[in-house]
Amino acid sequence: MSLASGPGRAAGLLSDQELCPEKHIEYIKKLDSRKDELEYWLTEHLRLNGLYWGLTALNLLGCPDGLPREDAINFVLSCQQNNGGFGAAPDHDAHILYTVSAVQTLVTLDAVDELDNRGLGGKQKIGSFIAGLQDQETGSFMGDEWGELDTRFLYGALNALSLLGLLDMVDVAKAVSYLQKCENLDGGYGISPGAESHAGQVFTCVGALAIAGRLDLVDKDRLGRWLSERQLDNGGLNGRPEKLEDACYSWWVGASLAMIGKLHWIDGAKLAAFIIRCQDPDTGGFADRPDHTVDVFHTLFAVAGLSLLGFEGIAEVDPVYCMPKSITRKIFSA
Amino acid sequence: MEGKYVSDPEWASIQPIPLNDGSETGAMPMATIAYSDDYIEATSYLRAVMAANEISERALKLTEDIIFMNPAHYTVWIYRAKIVFALNKDLLEELEWLNGVSLKYLKNYQIWHHRQVLMSSQDHFPTLPPKEMDFLMEMFAQDSKNYHVWTYRHWLVRHFKLWDSPREIADINSLLNSDVRNNSAWNHRYMLRFGPRSDEPDGGMTNSNGPPSEKGRLAVVDEDVVDEELQYAQVQIVKAPENRSPWSYARGVLRAGGRPLSEWTGFAQKFVLDKREQGQLVDVEVKSSHAVEWLADVYAQDGAAQESTAAEAVRMLNLLKEKYDPIRRNYWDYRIQMILGQEVLASA
């Protein structure tokens, strides 16, 4: 993979850092035997997310068949509820955050057809569930019937619908107008209109605008300036001013920069070195920062961050979807 | 099973519904989870009462038990809110109870949505309950940048129209006095002073759907407020010149008032001191990299008309690129190229 710098590629990558891909693959494959970590990261309320995190990390690490395919599909389908949405685990109420993980997982496994064959209704039914979550007045999305609003839900909705080819089931223009209201003067975006800019929410807003084909609405110079300010001297990125660095912001910040063509505004070599320092070379996996305990969430976003940087040996990631580029390319060229 | 519910006569009429985690069908590739026995038992009773849509005191107590074991259980919150309203419970007591959960679980989304659901009830809360802001300050004492709490407080301000409430600005002043680097507090201050009011759309800044140059600009400007806030920002900058937040705040204030960055040229120059010997520039003493950036922006704006000003802009940007912020050298290079490109265009 090319290490050249330029828009979309960070500058000056060093290649002498030791990444331990085999360890990370083993770590993810063996997550089921690590009950102590599972309890925290794959608890009932994150389980379907956990499957997506693990599967995507394995794909990026060049091991797409690392999890038993049939079992994974069966598990995803067992989380679907009668309203078409997916819960975090079987018997759990549907929520947009798990529905998007379900769709991403099925797409990655090339198993969307199974929804028609074996699911509780085809992909139209998922589309109806998601469309029902859009707030008609503002264009924003709720997570479920409870009514909580969060730009994470809006992004999830557009992500899943576009992967299913059903974007026309919702009012995209209204959603875009809502996203514009979440922009702040510093160029960043918050969880709702007026909320402080936060790199995680920036990713969801810019990602949603990218899916809607409206990146022209982003003030790229101002946002790129704010995003690049997130890099600290140790190379890591934080999510807000005066906060600590965290490996997962390699993704939220890095992918946002990549989407607006400004990834080279941060020091890619320093970021890559920081991410590598977050890995546990003995057990495998990545933590939020060096010498902390690893988990599958940070493992995915650390690996995906390295992928953005064009790190050797890691497959290319799609900065909009956080899925292997080879898969989204296939979906959207079909 | 020998749990506290199975042995409680109050629950004898309920047939618990066990967890179906997919493990029996072999559909769980990532294994079953080692839940505590108490949790497994409580949720099996929850499934049963939810399936029957039971609205009762015992169900309310059950939700409390489960929330304390796992506040991320999103379904249980919906159920709890339904019961609280249906039984017409005292919402102040519910808030009091919620305070305890919030202080125990600082990073949880559901807790704060539940609070918003309660507070949205106009019947119960036509005005802000008196202890609400005290509790939020108690939360900020634990974590003064807690994103959930700030988002909720912003919602409160809009819901109860508190922009000019003396308590709001007093709390912000107090939080900034204890930590001038609290960017969340600066953001809230901006919303109080310059954010859209109730008769305007719920946007992060006025004109959020307008062209870039108009975003954040107020139609009607109270020049006294703009002057006061610029003065406040300057005092805070002098305390900690390398703190980015007040510099950003001042940019926002000037934008809201439709005033140019150059209004602060003199102030920024106090932090960037050229050292000259016999008329020759020998060194620059920089007390704030943000002041350098500010001057670069001012000179870049003016530099389109005047070549010597453009050169000053480039000098400032080179200081940042080479000495004060080299980690972002490509960004500073981009800025330099923009200016040099402009010059090429101007002379073409």
Interface residues (C-beta under 8 A of the other chain):
Chain A: S5 A11 L31 D32 S33 K35 L38 E39 L42 T43 E44 H45 L46 R47 G50 L51 G54 L67 P68 D71 A72 N74 F75 L77 S78 A89 P90 D91 H92 D93 H95 T138 G143 D144 E145 W146 G147 E148 D150 S177 Q180 K181 C182 E183 N184 L185 D186 G190 I191 S192 P193 G194 A195 E196 S197 H198 D219 R222 G224 R225 S228 E229 Q231 D233 G235 R240 P241 E242 K243 K262 H264 W265 I266 D267 K270
Chain B: L19 N20 D21 G22 T25 G26 A27 M28 P29 M30 A31 I33 A34 Y35 R47 N70 A72 H73 Y74 T75 W77 I78 A81 Y109 Q110 H113 V117 K145 Y147 W150 T151 H154 W155 R158 R181 N182 N183 S184 N187 H188 Y190 M191 G195 P196 P201 D202 G203 G204 M205 S208 N209 P212 K215 G216 N243 R244 S245 S248 R251 G252 R255 I327 R328 R329 N330 Y331 Y334
